[in-house]
């Protein structure tokens, strides 16, 4: 599981705003954090995410299986803030991967069993 801050940092690295060895600049992190939340708000209304996206920035709530798809979706939305442009296909592929997980009945929340 990853946090929303992990997602924001991964997006900044994908956009080469931050190198792998560096910590993002505070102003870059703020833009990325806001975009992450905005995208998650959008995706939850479309029923494409099923985890607790309202959690704080450092709480690990994003399933590993959805993390890379979310990087692509958020990166597309964040890129213009840094004078970059990504092909809409990047976002579309991320959305399609999330949609496939939902259609296949993916649920990151483990089922708790009651034993008698």
N, C-alpha and C positions, 0 to 999 in steps of 0.2 A: 504494500500500500504506500502511496505517496501523498504528499500534502499539496495544497494549492500553491504554496510558495515554491515547492519543487517543480510544479508545472510552469509557473511563471519564469523561473530560472532556466528551465529546459527550453522554453520558447525563445528567450533572449539569446541563448546559445545557438539555437537553430538559425536565428536571424543574424548570427555573428555580431550581435551587439556586445556580447560578453564572451570572452574566451573561456575555454574549459578550466583554466587555472585561476581565473579571476572571479571575484565576487561582483555581482551587478552593482552599478552606481545607484544610490538611493532614488534619484529621480526616474531612472529606468525601471527600477523595481516597482515604484508606485504606478507607473503607466501599465506595466505588465500585470500587476495584481488587480487593477481595476478592469482590465480587459478580460482576465481570467474569470472574474466574478460575472461580468456582463455576458460572456459566452455561456457560462454554466447556467445562468438565469434563463437564457434563450433555450438551451438544450433540454432543460427540465420541463419547460412548457411543451416541448415537442416529444416528451417521454423518451428521450434518447440517453438519459443517465438515470441511474437508480440509487446512487449513493447519497449520503448526507452532504450535499454541496454547500450548505449554510455554515458548516463548521469553520472555525477560525483558520487563519492562513497556515499555521504550523501543525495542525492535526492531520494525521495520515488517514485520508478518507477515499482517495482515488485508487481504485483497483489497478494493479499493474497491467492487466489485460486491456484497459481502456486508456492508459496513459499516453501511448504513442499516437493514437487517433486524436486525442484531445490536443496534443502538441500541434498537430497539423491544423486543426480548426482554429485554435487560438492564434497561431503564428500568422495565418492569413489576415485575421482581423487586426492584429497588432502591427504588422509590417509597415503600413503607411505612416505610423507615428515616428518611424525611424528612416523615412525616405526610401523605403524598400517596397518592392512589389512581388507578390507571389501569384502564381497562376491559380485561378479559381479551382482548378482540378485538384490542387492540394487539399483545399477545404472540403471539396465534394468527396474525395476519397476518405477523408477522416470521418465525415458524416455517415458515409455508406458503411464503414467498418463498425461504427457505433450502432447503426440501424440493424446490421446483421446480428450483432450480439444480442440485441433486444429481441429480434424475431426468432432467434434460436433458443430463447428462454433463459438467457444468461442472467443470473442474479448473484451479485458479489457478496450478498449477505448470507452467511452460513446458516443452515437450518439447525435449530437446537432440538435435540432429541430428549424425550422424557423417558426415563427408565424406571420401571416399577419393581 
